[in-house]
Amino acid sequence: MMKLLKWPLVGILTFALLWLVAGFYAAGQPLYALAALTLGTSALVIYTSAKSLAWRYLFPGVAGMLVFVAFPLLYTVQIGFTNYSSANLLSEERARAYLLDQATIDESQSLAFSLHADGPNYRVVLSSTDSADAPRYMSAPLPLGSPDFQSQQVPMQIILPGAASLAEPLNLRQTIELREALASLTLELPTKRTLSYVGLREFGTVSPLWKANADGSITRAETGVVYSPNTTTGYFETAQGERMQPGFKVGIGWANYARLLFDADMRGPFVSIFIWTVLFAGLTVFFATAVGMTLAVVLNWEALKYRTLYRTLLFLPYAVPGFISILVFKGLFNQNFGEINAILDAVFGVRPAWFSDPFLAKSMLLIVNTWLGYPYIMILCTGLIKAIPADLYEASAIAGAKPLTNFFRITAPLIARPLTPLLISAFAFNFNNFVLISLLTDGRPDYLNTKLPAGQTDILVSYTYRIAFTDAGANFGLAAAISTLIFLMVAIMSLANLKLAQVNEAKKG
C-alpha cells in the first residue's frame, strides 16, 4: 500500500515545491526561489532514494542550520552593505510608484453627488451647483453592488431636475458601503472633464503631482523640475542635490563600516562602548566565578551544618526569572526611594546617584549581573568539586596543607580545565546581554554631542538596538554592520580563548 502511495505523494510534493518556487520568482525574489528549489529538491532526492539512508537523519539538522542560522547571518551581513533604513525602505520601483500616485484635488471644481437605486443597479447624480434649478449630470445604470464590478470610465448625460424619475437617494451609511466601487469610477462630463471619487459626497478633479519620464526620472508637474534616481545615495534628486522622500534601498559598499571606523563623531562612542562591553563581560565572568567558586568550596565543607539549606537559598537568584530580579533591583537602587540608598543614607549619610553617574551606573550593572550569574558558576563548581578524588585532600591533610593551599594546588587546577569552555560561553552571553542593559539602565546616562544616540552603559548589542529601532531613525544598514562586527569580535575572542586554553593544556602535559 505504501509503495502504491509513494510516487503519487512525491508528485504532489513536487508540484507544491514548483508552485512555491514560482511564487517566489513571481514576487521578484529569484534567490529565495533558488534556495527553496535547492532545499526542496535535496529533500525529495534524499527521502526517495535508498542510497541516502544516512542523510535522512542528517538532513533536518543541516536544513535547520541553513535556514535558521546561516540565512539570518548572511542576510544581516548583506544589509550591512546597504543604506536600508526608515528613510530607505522601498525599492526604486516602489518609491517611484509611490510618488507617481500622489495627486492634488481641485476643490473649486468638485461636484456633490447622490446615489440612487435603479433596480439591481445604481445611478450617480452630480449637482453642478447648489441651486435647485441648475442642470444635473446623471450616469447610466451601474452595477456598483456586484462583486464583479471593475474600474471603468462612465460618460455622464445632462438632465434637468424632474426630467427623470429617480428613487430616493441613499443615506450616508449605504453610500459608505459602496465606497470601494465608487472609488474605482472615473466620470466623464459632457465637457470632457473627468472626475474621480474624492470624498463621501463629492467627485472632483484629481491632478497628479508627478509625471513619469522614459529614462526613469520623474518631473514635478507644478514646477517642471526633474528628479532623477541617484543609485549612490538612494534618493530621487535634482541636479542641485535636492532630495525627495521616500528614498530607496541601494548598495553602498563599505560605507557603514567606514563610518564606524573613520567618522570621529561615531568612532568615539563606538570605541568607548566596545571597551566597556569587553570589561562588562570579562568582569562579570570574573566576579561571578570568584563568588560562585568560593561558595561552592565552602558548601563542600562537610563539617558545615545545614549545607543543603544554604545551597538552596543561594540557588534562588538563578531560580527567579532574570527580568523580575532586574526590575526589583531597579527599584532597590532608586536614588530617592530605593532601600539601598535608604540604608546608605542612614549609615553613612550618602545617597549615590546610581543612574546618573556613569561610574556608579556601571558598578550597579556589575553588582546585579554578578548576583544573577554566580548561582550558575556555583552549581558547575559544586559538580566539578564532587568529581575530585577525596584521597587527594587526605594526602594534603597528612602533609599539613592549609585550606588555601588545597584550593590553589588541588581544587582550582582540577576544575579549571572543564570550567574554561563554560566560562567562555558565559563571556559570550554577557557580551550580548541586552536584557540587563535594557531593563536596568536602558544605556543611560547618554554621551553628549554625538550624531547617533549612545549611552555610557550601553554595550554593543544595546547600542545596535538603539540605532536600528529607536532614537536614530531606524538605520538598519548601520545596525547590521555593527552586528556583523559583534559576531566577528565574539568569534575571534572565543577562538583565542579556546586556543589559549589548548596551549596551556599542552604546556601542562
C-alpha positions as CSV (number, residue, x, y, z in Angstrom):
1,M,0.0,0.0,0.0
2,M,2.8,2.4,0.9
3,K,4.6,1.6,-2.3
4,L,1.5,2.5,-4.3
5,L,1.1,5.8,-2.4
6,K,4.8,6.8,-2.6
7,W,5.0,8.2,-6.1
8,P,1.7,10.0,-6.1
9,L,2.7,11.6,-2.9
10,V,6.1,12.5,-4.4
11,G,4.3,14.0,-7.4
12,I,2.1,16.2,-5.1
13,L,5.1,17.4,-3.1
14,T,7.0,18.1,-6.4
15,F,4.0,20.2,-7.6
16,A,3.8,22.0,-4.3
17,L,7.5,22.8,-4.5
18,L,7.3,24.1,-8.0
19,W,4.3,26.2,-7.0
20,L,6.3,27.7,-4.1
21,V,9.3,28.4,-6.3
22,A,7.2,30.0,-9.0
23,G,5.6,32.2,-6.3
24,F,9.0,33.4,-5.0
25,Y,10.1,34.1,-8.6
26,A,6.9,35.9,-9.5
27,A,7.3,38.1,-6.4
28,G,10.7,39.2,-7.6
29,Q,12.8,37.0,-5.3
30,P,14.9,34.8,-7.5
31,L,17.4,34.0,-4.7
32,Y,14.7,32.8,-2.5
33,A,13.3,30.8,-5.4
34,L,16.7,29.2,-6.0
35,A,17.1,28.4,-2.2
36,A,13.7,26.8,-2.0
37,L,14.3,24.8,-5.2
38,T,17.7,23.5,-3.9
39,L,16.4,22.6,-0.4
40,G,13.2,21.1,-1.7
41,T,14.9,19.1,-4.5
42,S,17.5,17.8,-2.0
43,A,14.8,16.7,0.4
44,L,12.9,14.8,-2.4
45,V,16.1,13.1,-3.6
46,I,17.2,12.1,-0.1
47,Y,13.9,10.7,1.1
48,T,13.1,8.9,-2.1
49,S,16.5,7.3,-2.7
50,A,17.5,4.1,-0.9
51,K,21.2,5.1,-1.2
52,S,20.9,8.1,1.0
53,L,19.7,6.5,4.2
54,A,22.2,8.2,6.5
55,W,21.3,11.6,5.1
56,R,17.7,11.1,6.1
57,Y,18.8,11.7,9.7
58,L,21.3,14.4,9.0
59,F,19.2,16.5,6.5
60,P,16.7,18.0,9.0
61,G,19.6,19.3,11.2
62,V,21.6,20.6,8.2
63,A,18.5,22.3,6.7
64,G,17.6,23.8,10.0
65,M,21.1,25.2,10.4
66,L,21.0,26.7,6.9
67,V,17.5,28.3,7.4
68,F,17.7,29.5,11.0
69,V,21.5,30.2,11.4
70,A,23.3,30.7,8.1
71,F,20.5,32.6,6.3
72,P,19.9,35.2,9.1
73,L,23.7,35.7,9.4
74,L,24.2,36.1,5.7
75,Y,21.1,38.4,5.4
76,T,22.4,40.6,8.2
77,V,25.8,40.8,6.6
78,Q,24.2,41.8,3.3
79,I,22.1,44.5,4.9
80,G,25.3,46.0,6.3
81,F,26.4,46.9,2.8
82,T,23.2,48.9,2.1
83,N,21.6,52.1,3.1
84,Y,18.5,50.2,4.4
85,S,16.7,52.5,7.0
86,S,13.4,54.0,7.8
87,A,14.0,56.6,5.1
88,N,15.1,54.0,2.5
89,L,12.7,51.1,3.0
90,L,11.3,50.7,-0.6
91,S,12.9,49.5,-3.8
92,E,13.4,52.1,-6.5
93,E,10.4,50.9,-8.5
94,R,8.1,51.1,-5.4
95,A,9.4,54.6,-4.4
96,R,8.8,55.8,-7.9
97,A,5.3,54.3,-7.9
98,Y,4.5,55.9,-4.5
99,L,5.5,59.4,-5.8
100,L,3.6,58.9,-9.1
101,D,0.4,58.0,-7.1
102,Q,0.5,61.4,-5.3
103,A,-2.1,63.8,-6.5
104,T,-3.9,67.1,-5.6
105,I,-7.6,67.7,-5.6
106,D,-9.0,71.0,-7.1
107,E,-11.8,71.6,-4.6
108,S,-13.1,74.5,-6.5
109,Q,-14.2,72.1,-9.3
110,S,-15.6,69.4,-7.0
111,L,-19.2,68.4,-7.5
112,A,-21.6,67.0,-4.9
113,F,-23.2,63.7,-5.8
114,S,-26.1,61.5,-4.7
115,L,-26.5,57.8,-5.3
116,H,-29.9,56.3,-6.3
117,A,-31.1,52.7,-6.5
118,D,-32.2,51.8,-10.1
119,G,-33.4,48.2,-9.9
120,P,-30.4,46.0,-9.2
121,N,-28.1,48.8,-10.2
122,Y,-27.4,52.4,-9.1
123,R,-27.3,55.8,-10.7
124,V,-24.8,58.5,-9.8
125,V,-26.2,62.0,-10.0
126,L,-23.9,65.0,-9.9
127,S,-25.1,68.6,-9.0
128,S,-23.1,71.3,-10.8
129,T,-24.1,73.9,-8.2
130,D,-26.1,74.1,-5.0
131,S,-29.0,75.7,-6.9
132,A,-32.1,73.5,-7.3
133,D,-32.7,74.9,-10.8
134,A,-29.2,74.0,-12.0
135,P,-28.6,71.2,-14.6
136,R,-27.5,67.8,-13.3
137,Y,-25.4,65.1,-14.7
138,M,-26.6,61.5,-14.4
139,S,-24.8,58.3,-15.2
140,A,-26.1,55.2,-16.8
141,P,-27.2,52.3,-14.5
142,L,-24.1,50.9,-12.8
143,P,-23.8,47.5,-11.0
144,L,-21.9,49.0,-8.1
145,G,-23.1,46.3,-5.7
146,S,-21.8,43.5,-7.9
147,P,-18.7,41.7,-6.6
148,D,-17.5,41.5,-10.3
149,F,-17.7,45.3,-10.8
150,Q,-14.4,46.7,-12.1
151,S,-12.9,50.1,-12.7
152,Q,-14.4,52.0,-15.6
153,Q,-14.9,55.4,-17.1
154,V,-18.5,56.4,-17.3
155,P,-19.9,59.1,-19.6
156,M,-22.4,61.5,-17.9
157,Q,-25.5,63.0,-19.5
158,I,-27.1,66.3,-18.7
159,I,-30.6,66.2,-17.3
160,L,-32.8,68.9,-15.6
161,P,-34.5,68.5,-12.2
162,G,-37.7,66.5,-12.7
163,A,-36.7,65.2,-16.1
164,A,-36.0,61.8,-14.9
165,S,-37.8,59.7,-12.3
166,L,-35.2,58.7,-9.6
167,A,-35.6,56.8,-6.4
168,E,-34.8,58.4,-3.1
169,P,-31.0,59.0,-2.6
170,L,-29.1,56.5,-0.5
171,N,-28.3,57.6,3.0
172,L,-24.7,58.0,4.2
173,R,-24.3,54.5,5.6
174,Q,-25.5,52.9,2.4
175,T,-23.1,55.1,0.4
176,I,-20.2,54.2,2.6
177,E,-20.9,50.5,1.9
178,L,-20.3,51.2,-1.8
179,R,-17.3,53.5,-1.4
180,E,-14.8,50.9,-2.9
181,A,-16.8,50.7,-6.1
182,L,-17.3,54.4,-6.2
183,A,-13.5,54.9,-5.8
184,S,-13.0,52.9,-8.9
185,L,-15.2,55.1,-11.1
186,T,-14.0,57.9,-13.4
187,L,-16.9,60.1,-14.5
188,E,-16.6,61.9,-17.9
189,L,-18.7,65.1,-18.1
190,P,-20.1,66.3,-21.5
191,T,-17.4,69.0,-21.4
192,K,-14.9,66.1,-21.5
193,R,-13.6,66.9,-18.0
194,T,-13.1,63.8,-15.9
195,L,-13.9,63.4,-12.2
196,S,-12.7,60.9,-9.6
197,Y,-14.2,60.0,-6.2
198,V,-12.6,62.3,-3.6
199,G,-15.0,62.1,-0.6
200,L,-18.1,60.7,0.8
201,R,-20.3,63.2,-1.0
202,E,-18.0,64.6,-3.8
203,F,-16.4,63.8,-7.1
204,G,-13.6,66.1,-8.1
205,T,-10.7,66.8,-10.5
206,V,-7.6,65.0,-9.4
207,S,-4.2,66.2,-10.8
208,P,-1.1,64.1,-10.4
209,L,1.8,65.8,-8.7
210,W,4.4,63.9,-10.7
211,K,4.9,62.8,-14.3
212,A,7.0,59.7,-15.3
213,N,9.8,60.1,-17.8
214,A,11.1,57.4,-20.1
215,D,14.6,57.4,-18.5
216,G,13.2,56.5,-15.1
217,S,13.2,60.1,-13.7
218,I,10.1,61.9,-12.6
219,T,9.0,65.5,-13.2
220,R,7.2,67.7,-10.7
221,A,4.1,68.7,-12.6
222,E,3.7,72.1,-10.8
223,T,7.3,73.3,-11.3
224,G,8.7,71.1,-14.1
225,V,11.7,70.2,-12.0
226,V,13.2,66.8,-12.9
227,Y,14.2,64.4,-10.1
228,S,16.5,61.6,-11.2
229,P,17.2,58.4,-9.2
230,N,20.6,58.5,-7.6
231,T,21.8,54.9,-7.1
232,T,24.6,56.1,-4.8
233,T,22.5,57.9,-2.2
234,G,19.2,56.1,-2.7
235,Y,17.0,59.2,-3.4
236,F,15.3,60.9,-6.3
237,E,17.4,64.1,-6.6
238,T,17.5,67.3,-8.7
239,A,20.7,68.4,-10.4
240,Q,21.3,70.7,-7.4
241,G,21.1,67.7,-5.0
242,E,17.7,68.4,-3.5
243,R,16.2,65.0,-2.4
244,M,12.7,63.8,-2.4
245,Q,11.3,61.4,0.2
246,P,10.9,58.5,0.3
247,G,14.3,57.1,-0.6
248,F,15.0,53.6,-1.9
249,K,17.4,50.8,-0.9
250,V,20.7,50.7,-2.7
251,G,24.1,49.1,-2.1
252,I,26.7,51.5,-0.6
253,G,29.6,49.1,-0.2
254,W,31.8,49.6,2.9
255,A,30.3,53.0,3.8
256,N,28.7,51.8,7.0
257,Y,31.9,50.2,8.2
258,A,33.9,53.3,7.1
259,R,31.5,55.4,9.1
260,L,32.1,53.3,12.2
261,L,35.9,53.4,11.9
262,F,36.7,56.8,10.4
263,D,33.9,59.2,11.4
264,A,35.3,60.8,14.5
265,D,31.8,61.6,15.9
266,M,30.9,57.9,15.7
267,R,34.3,56.3,16.4
268,G,34.5,58.0,19.8
269,P,31.3,56.4,21.4
270,F,31.8,53.2,19.4
271,V,35.3,52.6,20.8
272,S,34.2,53.5,24.3
273,I,31.2,51.2,24.1
274,F,33.3,48.4,22.7
275,I,35.9,48.7,25.6
276,W,33.0,48.8,28.2
277,T,31.4,45.8,26.6
278,V,34.6,43.7,26.9
279,L,35.1,45.0,30.5
280,F,31.5,44.3,31.4
281,A,31.5,40.8,30.1
282,G,35.0,40.0,31.5
283,L,34.4,41.5,34.9
284,T,31.0,39.8,35.2
285,V,32.6,36.4,34.5
286,F,35.4,37.1,36.9
287,F,33.2,38.3,39.8
288,A,30.6,35.6,39.3
289,T,33.3,32.9,39.1
290,A,35.0,34.2,42.2
291,V,31.8,34.3,44.2
292,G,30.4,31.1,42.8
293,M,33.6,29.1,43.2
294,T,34.1,30.4,46.8
295,L,30.6,29.4,47.8
296,A,31.0,26.0,46.1
297,V,34.2,25.3,48.1
298,V,32.6,26.5,51.4
299,L,29.4,24.4,50.8
300,N,31.6,21.4,50.1
301,W,32.9,21.5,53.6
302,E,31.4,18.5,55.3
303,A,31.6,20.0,58.8
304,L,29.3,22.8,57.8
305,K,25.8,22.3,59.2
306,Y,22.7,23.0,57.1
307,R,24.6,22.9,53.9
308,T,21.6,21.8,51.9
309,L,19.6,24.8,53.2
310,Y,22.4,27.2,52.4
311,R,22.8,25.7,48.9
312,T,19.0,26.1,48.3
313,L,18.9,29.7,49.4
314,L,22.0,30.6,47.4
315,F,20.4,29.0,44.3
316,L,17.3,31.2,44.5
317,P,18.7,34.1,42.3
318,Y,19.0,31.5,39.5
319,A,15.5,30.2,40.0
320,V,13.8,33.6,39.9
321,P,13.3,34.8,36.3
322,G,16.0,37.3,35.4
323,F,13.8,40.1,34.2
324,I,11.9,40.1,37.5
325,S,15.2,40.3,39.5
326,I,16.4,43.1,37.3
327,L,13.2,45.2,37.8
328,V,13.4,44.5,41.6
329,F,17.0,45.8,41.7
330,K,16.0,48.8,39.6
331,G,13.6,49.7,42.5
332,L,16.2,49.0,45.2
333,F,18.7,51.2,43.5
334,N,16.3,54.1,43.1
335,Q,18.1,57.3,44.3
336,N,15.1,58.8,46.2
337,F,13.0,55.8,47.3
338,G,15.3,52.7,47.0
339,E,16.1,50.6,50.0
340,I,19.8,50.6,49.2
341,N,20.1,54.4,49.3
342,A,17.9,54.5,52.4
343,I,20.4,52.2,54.2
344,L,23.4,54.1,52.9
345,D,21.8,57.4,54.0
346,A,21.0,56.1,57.4
347,V,24.5,54.7,58.0
348,F,26.9,56.9,56.0
349,G,24.7,59.9,55.2
350,V,25.1,59.5,51.4
351,R,22.6,58.9,48.6
352,P,24.6,57.8,45.5
353,A,23.1,58.8,42.1
354,W,23.2,55.2,40.7
355,F,21.5,56.0,37.4
356,S,23.0,59.4,36.5
357,D,26.7,58.9,37.4
358,P,28.4,56.8,34.7
359,F,30.8,55.0,37.1
360,L,28.1,54.2,39.6
361,A,25.7,53.0,36.9
362,K,28.4,50.6,35.6
363,S,29.1,49.4,39.1
364,M,25.4,48.8,39.6
365,L,25.3,46.7,36.4
366,L,28.2,44.6,37.6
367,I,26.7,44.1,41.0
368,V,23.3,43.0,39.6
369,N,24.9,40.8,36.9
370,T,27.1,39.1,39.4
371,W,24.1,38.4,41.6
372,L,22.3,36.9,38.6
373,G,25.4,34.9,37.4
374,Y,27.1,33.4,40.5
375,P,24.5,30.6,41.1
376,Y,25.3,29.1,37.6
377,I,29.0,29.1,38.4
378,M,28.4,27.7,41.9
379,I,26.4,24.8,40.5
380,L,29.1,24.0,38.0
381,C,31.9,24.2,40.5
382,T,29.9,22.1,43.0
383,G,29.6,19.3,40.5
384,L,33.2,19.5,39.4
385,I,34.5,19.5,43.0
386,K,32.5,16.4,43.7
387,A,34.4,14.7,40.9
388,I,37.8,15.3,42.5
389,P,39.1,12.2,44.3
390,A,38.9,12.5,48.1
391,D,42.3,10.9,48.7
392,L,44.0,14.0,47.2
393,Y,42.7,16.1,50.1
394,E,43.5,13.3,52.6
395,A,47.1,13.2,51.4
396,S,47.2,17.0,51.5
397,A,45.9,16.9,55.1
398,I,48.6,14.5,56.1
399,A,51.2,16.8,54.6
400,G,49.8,19.6,56.8
401,A,48.4,21.8,53.9
402,K,46.0,24.6,54.7
403,P,42.6,25.2,53.0
404,L,44.0,27.9,50.8
405,T,46.8,25.6,49.7
406,N,44.3,22.9,48.9
407,F,42.3,25.3,46.8
408,F,45.2,26.7,44.8
409,R,47.1,23.4,44.4
410,I,44.2,20.9,44.1
411,T,40.8,22.3,43.6
412,A,41.4,25.2,41.2
413,P,43.8,23.4,38.8
414,L,41.5,20.3,38.5
415,I,38.3,22.3,37.8
416,A,39.8,24.9,35.6
417,R,40.1,22.7,32.5
418,P,36.4,21.6,32.3
419,L,35.2,25.0,33.5
420,T,37.1,27.0,30.8
421,P,34.7,26.3,27.9
422,L,31.7,27.2,30.1
423,L,33.3,30.5,31.2
424,I,34.0,31.3,27.5
425,S,30.3,30.7,26.8
426,A,29.3,32.9,29.8
427,F,31.6,35.6,28.4
428,A,29.9,35.4,25.0
429,F,26.5,35.5,26.7
430,N,27.3,38.6,28.7
431,F,28.9,40.2,25.7
432,N,25.4,40.3,24.2
433,N,23.4,40.7,27.5
434,F,20.8,43.0,26.1
435,V,18.1,42.3,28.6
436,L,20.1,43.5,31.6
437,I,21.1,46.8,30.0
438,S,17.6,47.5,28.5
439,L,15.7,46.9,31.7
440,L,18.1,48.3,34.3
441,T,19.6,51.5,32.7
442,D,18.5,51.5,29.1
443,G,22.1,52.6,28.3
444,R,21.8,55.8,30.2
445,P,23.4,58.2,31.0
446,D,23.9,59.3,27.4
447,Y,27.0,60.6,25.8
448,L,26.7,64.3,24.8
449,N,27.3,65.8,21.3
450,T,27.1,62.5,19.3
451,K,25.5,62.1,15.9
452,L,23.7,58.9,17.0
453,P,22.3,58.3,20.5
454,A,24.8,56.4,22.6
455,G,24.7,55.6,26.3
456,Q,27.7,55.3,28.7
457,T,26.3,52.0,30.0
458,D,25.3,50.7,26.5
459,I,27.0,47.6,25.3
460,L,27.4,46.9,21.6
461,V,24.1,45.0,21.3
462,S,22.0,47.6,23.1
463,Y,23.8,50.4,21.1
464,T,22.9,48.5,17.9
465,Y,19.3,48.2,19.0
466,R,19.0,51.9,19.6
467,I,20.4,52.7,16.2
468,A,18.2,50.2,14.5
469,F,14.8,50.7,16.2
470,T,14.6,53.7,18.5
471,D,16.2,57.2,18.5
472,A,18.3,57.2,15.4
473,G,15.5,56.8,12.8
474,A,15.8,53.0,12.3
475,N,19.1,52.8,10.5
476,F,19.1,49.1,9.8
477,G,22.1,49.1,7.5
478,L,24.4,50.6,10.1
479,A,23.0,48.4,12.8
480,A,23.6,45.3,10.6
481,A,27.2,46.4,10.1
482,I,27.7,46.7,13.9
483,S,26.0,43.3,14.4
484,T,28.5,41.8,11.9
485,L,31.4,43.3,13.8
486,I,30.0,42.0,17.1
487,F,29.8,38.5,15.6
488,L,33.4,38.7,14.4
489,M,34.6,40.0,17.7
490,V,32.9,37.3,19.8
491,A,34.0,34.6,17.4
492,I,37.7,35.8,17.4
493,M,37.8,36.2,21.2
494,S,36.2,32.8,21.7
495,L,38.6,31.1,19.4
496,A,41.5,33.0,21.0
497,N,40.4,31.8,24.5
498,L,40.0,28.2,23.3
499,K,43.4,28.3,21.7
500,L,45.0,29.8,24.8
501,A,43.3,27.0,26.9
502,Q,44.7,24.4,24.5
503,V,48.2,25.9,24.7
504,N,48.1,25.9,28.5
505,E,46.9,22.3,28.5
506,A,49.8,21.3,26.1
507,K,52.3,23.0,28.4
508,K,51.0,21.2,31.4
509,G,51.0,17.9,29.5
